Amino acid sequence: MIDLTRLRVLRELQLRGTVGAVADALGYSPSAVSQQLAQLQKDVGVRLTERVGRRLRLTEAGETLARAADGLLSQARQAEEAARAASGVVAGTVRVVAFQTALLNVVAPALDALSSRYPDLVVEVLDDEFERALQALVLQEVDLVISNQYDAVRRPRTAGLADELLLTEPIRLILPARHRLAASESAVRVADLAGEVWASGYPGTAHAELIERICVEHGDFRPEIRYRSNDLLVTLALAAHGQAVVLLPELVRFTDQSGIAVRDLADTDVRRRVIVWTRRDGDVRPSVRAVLDALRAAADGLAAVRPGVTRGE
């Protein structure tokens, strides 16, 4: 009989590439990892690893067993939680990664509902970058990832993951209240923003790419980015204090901020989508399903009270 703990060590070696990386991920010493792999090799009776210089790599038999490990480990988790659910208990730990505005508007309300309905369920929440979070989801380090996607900045799909659209929200232009273009209630042409100072996310982020593309494609200029922060509330504060203009999604709650003027863009209608990602087999677990249902309910409630925010498309 194959030991699932040893099987997980083998799978981690396939995914991470080195004994040291496996030890860090699982909280073992490198020698303990090597011992687990050696015992697993004895259990199955074939050679699973081989030395190549200083590194340990999987043999063909090891690769075959590691590929099968995903399904076996997932089935074990599902069986354990299904047994608990059959007794009326939804328990276990679900790890969720999300970005700031989703945490404030969707995740926090969902946690409130979950804690009262499922007292034995533990939900751990992380605020992290999208690309790193998706990798963690593939590696089964987290269970759900909530990301954002702008119309103008499409992200590639990731094999083995499923995505579900929770919310769609408009992108609005935020001007300082005393800005020359704030005198009119009319939508603003992007070209009229040439020469303005902008606040944006860091280079490489979707927010930064959005502003760059909108300015280039609809205004024929490159924006002067003087302020950079991945915290959209910081960029909002900069606009409120007369330092910059910025494009922000509706969920930033800029309607509560004084010192600004909110306008539409005349040239384009840009929207941001809030998406929840799971592993393709992940929502079978009762605990993950419970968290997904709570997130959907929170999205329903938000769309009902926030003008411009729609459920799904």
C-alpha positions in Angstrom: 0.0 0.0 0.0 1.4 3.4 -1.0 1.8 5.9 1.8 0.1 9.2 0.9 2.6 11.3 2.7 5.4 9.8 0.8 3.4 10.1 -2.4 3.0 13.8 -1.7 6.8 14.2 -1.3 7.3 12.6 -4.7 4.8 14.9 -6.3 6.4 18.0 -4.8 9.7 16.9 -6.2 8.2 16.7 -9.6 6.7 20.2 -9.3 9.5 22.0 -7.5 12.6 20.3 -8.9 14.9 20.1 -5.9 15.0 18.3 -2.5 15.7 21.7 -0.9 12.6 23.3 -2.4 10.4 20.3 -1.3 11.8 20.5 2.2 11.0 24.3 2.4 7.4 23.7 1.1 6.6 20.8 3.4 8.5 22.0 6.5 10.8 18.9 6.4 14.6 18.7 6.6 16.3 17.7 3.3 17.4 14.4 4.9 13.8 13.7 5.8 12.7 14.3 2.2 15.3 11.9 1.0 14.3 9.3 3.5 10.6 9.5 2.5 11.6 9.1 -1.2 13.8 6.1 -0.4 11.0 4.4 1.6 8.5 5.1 -1.2 10.9 3.5 -3.7 11.0 0.4 -1.4 7.3 0.3 -1.2 6.7 0.2 -4.9 9.7 -1.9 -5.8 11.0 0.2 -8.7 13.6 3.0 -8.9 11.8 6.3 -8.7 14.8 8.8 -8.6 18.3 9.1 -9.9 21.2 11.4 -9.3 22.3 13.8 -12.0 25.3 15.7 -10.6 24.2 17.1 -7.2 20.5 17.0 -8.1 17.9 14.3 -7.7 15.5 13.8 -10.5 12.7 11.4 -11.2 13.0 8.4 -13.4 10.4 7.6 -16.0 8.7 5.4 -13.4 8.9 8.2 -10.9 7.3 10.6 -13.3 4.5 8.2 -14.0 3.8 7.8 -10.3 4.0 11.5 -9.6 1.5 12.3 -12.3 -0.9 9.8 -10.7 -0.3 11.3 -7.3 -2.4 14.4 -8.0 -5.6 12.4 -8.5 -4.9 10.1 -5.5 -4.2 12.9 -3.1 -7.2 14.9 -4.3 -9.5 11.9 -3.9 -8.2 11.3 -0.4 -9.0 14.9 0.6 -12.4 14.7 -1.0 -13.2 11.4 0.8 -12.2 12.8 4.1 -14.3 16.0 3.7 -17.2 14.1 2.2 -17.3 11.9 5.3 -17.5 15.0 7.5 -20.1 16.6 5.3 -22.3 13.4 5.4 -22.5 13.9 9.2 -23.6 17.5 8.7 -20.2 19.0 9.4 -18.4 21.2 6.9 -14.8 21.5 8.2 -11.2 21.7 7.2 -9.1 24.6 6.0 -9.6 26.6 2.8 -7.0 29.0 1.7 -8.1 32.0 -0.4 -6.0 34.6 -2.2 -7.5 37.8 -3.4 -6.7 41.4 -4.3 -7.6 44.4 -2.1 -11.0 45.6 -3.4 -12.3 42.0 -3.7 -11.1 41.4 -0.1 -13.0 44.5 1.1 -16.2 44.0 -0.9 -16.6 40.3 -1.5 -14.4 38.2 0.7 -15.0 40.0 4.0 -18.8 39.7 3.8 -18.5 36.1 2.7 -16.4 35.3 5.8 -19.0 36.8 8.0 -21.6 34.4 6.6 -19.3 31.4 6.7 -18.2 31.9 10.4 -21.8 31.8 11.6 -22.9 28.9 9.4 -19.8 26.7 9.5 -18.0 27.1 12.9 -15.7 24.2 12.2 -14.5 25.7 8.9 -11.2 27.6 8.8 -10.7 30.1 6.0 -7.2 31.6 5.6 -6.9 34.7 3.5 -3.9 36.1 1.7 -3.4 39.3 -0.3 -1.0 38.4 -3.1 -0.1 39.0 -6.7 -2.1 37.2 -9.4 0.7 35.3 -11.2 2.3 34.0 -8.0 -1.2 33.1 -6.6 -2.1 31.0 -9.6 1.1 29.1 -9.3 0.3 28.4 -5.7 -3.2 27.2 -6.8 -1.6 24.8 -9.3 0.8 23.6 -6.6 -2.2 23.1 -4.2 -0.8 25.5 -1.7 -4.1 27.5 -1.9 -7.6 26.5 -2.8 -9.2 29.6 -4.4 -7.8 32.7 -6.1 -9.8 35.8 -6.8 -8.3 37.9 -9.6 -9.2 40.9 -11.7 -9.1 41.3 -15.5 -9.5 44.5 -17.5 -11.1 44.5 -20.9 -7.9 46.0 -22.4 -5.5 43.6 -20.7 -6.4 40.0 -21.3 -4.5 37.3 -19.3 -3.8 33.8 -20.6 -5.7 30.8 -19.3 -3.8 28.3 -17.1 -4.1 24.6 -17.8 -5.8 22.6 -15.0 -7.6 25.6 -13.6 -11.3 26.6 -13.9 -12.5 30.2 -13.7 -15.9 31.7 -12.8 -16.9 35.3 -13.4 -18.2 36.9 -10.2 -18.7 40.6 -11.0 -18.2 43.2 -13.8 -17.6 46.8 -12.9 -17.0 50.0 -14.9 -13.7 51.9 -15.0 -14.0 55.6 -14.3 -11.7 58.6 -14.7 -10.8 60.2 -11.3 -9.9 63.9 -11.5 -8.9 66.4 -8.7 -12.1 68.4 -8.0 -10.4 71.6 -9.1 -9.1 70.1 -12.4 -9.9 72.1 -15.6 -11.8 69.1 -17.0 -14.0 68.8 -13.9 -15.9 72.0 -14.6 -18.1 70.1 -17.0 -20.2 66.9 -16.3 -19.5 65.6 -19.8 -17.4 62.5 -20.5 -13.7 63.3 -21.1 -11.8 62.6 -24.3 -8.6 60.6 -23.6 -6.7 63.0 -25.9 -7.6 65.9 -23.6 -5.6 64.2 -20.8 -2.3 64.5 -22.7 0.3 66.3 -20.5 -1.4 65.3 -17.2 0.4 63.7 -14.4 -0.9 60.1 -13.7 -0.9 57.7 -10.7 -0.7 54.0 -11.7 0.2 50.6 -10.5 3.7 49.3 -10.7 5.1 48.3 -14.2 4.0 44.8 -15.2 0.6 45.1 -13.3 -2.7 45.0 -15.1 -3.6 48.5 -13.8 -0.4 50.0 -15.2 -0.9 48.3 -18.5 -4.5 49.5 -18.7 -3.5 53.1 -18.3 -0.7 52.8 -20.8 -2.9 51.2 -23.4 -5.9 53.6 -23.0 -3.6 56.6 -23.4 -1.7 55.3 -26.4 -4.6 53.7 -28.3 -7.3 56.3 -27.6 -5.2 59.5 -26.9 -2.1 58.9 -29.0 0.2 59.8 -26.1 2.2 58.0 -23.4 1.1 59.0 -19.9 3.5 60.7 -17.5 3.5 58.3 -14.6 4.8 60.2 -11.6 3.2 58.1 -8.8 3.1 54.3 -8.5 1.3 52.1 -6.0 -0.4 48.8 -6.2 -2.8 50.1 -3.5 -5.6 51.8 -5.5 -6.7 53.7 -2.4 -3.3 55.4 -2.5 -3.8 56.5 -6.1 -7.3 57.7 -5.2 -5.8 59.8 -2.3 -3.3 61.4 -4.7 -6.1 62.5 -7.0 -8.1 63.9 -4.1 -5.1 66.0 -3.1 -4.7 67.4 -6.6 -1.5 65.5 -7.5 -2.6 63.2 -10.3 -5.4 61.8 -12.5 -6.1 58.0 -12.4 -8.4 55.4 -13.9 -10.1 53.3 -11.2 -12.7 50.5 -11.0 -16.1 51.1 -9.3 -15.3 48.9 -6.3 -12.6 51.3 -5.0 -15.6 53.2 -3.5 -14.4 56.6 -4.7 -17.9 58.0 -4.2 -17.0 58.2 -0.5 -13.9 60.3 -1.3 -14.0 64.1 -1.2 -11.9 66.3 -3.3 -12.4 64.4 -6.6 -14.6 64.5 -9.7 -15.6 61.3 -11.3 -16.1 61.2 -15.1 -16.6 58.7 -17.9 -14.3 58.4 -20.8 -15.8 59.6 -24.1 -13.7 57.3 -26.3 -14.1 53.9 -24.8 -16.1 51.9 -22.3 -13.6 49.9 -20.2 -14.6 47.3 -17.6 -12.9 45.2 -14.9 -14.0 41.6 -14.2 -13.6 39.9 -10.8 -12.9 36.2 -11.4 -12.6 33.3 -9.0 -10.2 30.5 -9.9 -10.2 26.9 -8.7 -8.5 23.7 -9.6 -10.7 21.7 -11.9 -11.3 19.1 -9.1 -11.2 21.6 -6.2 -14.9 22.5 -5.9 -15.8 18.9 -5.2 -14.5 19.4 -1.6 -17.4 20.4 0.6 -15.3 23.1 2.3 -14.3 24.7 -1.0 -17.9 24.5 -2.3 -19.1 26.2 0.9 -16.7 29.1 0.4 -17.6 29.4 -3.3 -21.3 29.6 -2.5 -20.6 32.3 0.1 -18.5 34.3 -2.4 -21.4 34.1 -4.9 -23.9 35.2 -2.4 -21.7 38.2 -1.4 -21.4 39.1 -5.1 -25.2 38.9 -5.5 -25.6 41.3 -2.5 -23.0 43.7 -3.8 -24.5 43.9 -7.3 -27.9 44.6 -5.8 -26.7 47.8 -4.0 -23.9 49.2 -6.2 -24.9 51.0 -9.3 -22.8 50.0 -12.3 -21.6 46.7 -10.7 -23.2 43.7 -12.4 -23.3 40.0 -11.5 -21.4 38.0 -14.1 -21.1 39.7 -17.5 
